[in-house]
């Protein structure tokens, strides 16, 4: 007997996996930051914001999928990709600390230059 693709795919299992990864990610700042009162460089604030955004989007995505609101859930995937691409983009700049300060001072991400001098 042939099974339809939807009957063999356990969506709840995959949503729980997303939630596990988001929960683990939200613990990272606690293990990588210094004690209370420690000065945090601007780039780390930027990374903390990306972690918070990622965990929040993951939670919202799972909630929307469970509510069968897949159209809205799909839009959140684009926001996740945007966050990931922005974090990856910081690996391409010459000085990540300067880039962090630039971004935390509300400057344009598009004006950052890669090590090669390209935008």
Beta strands, then each sheet from edge to edge (+ up, - down):
end
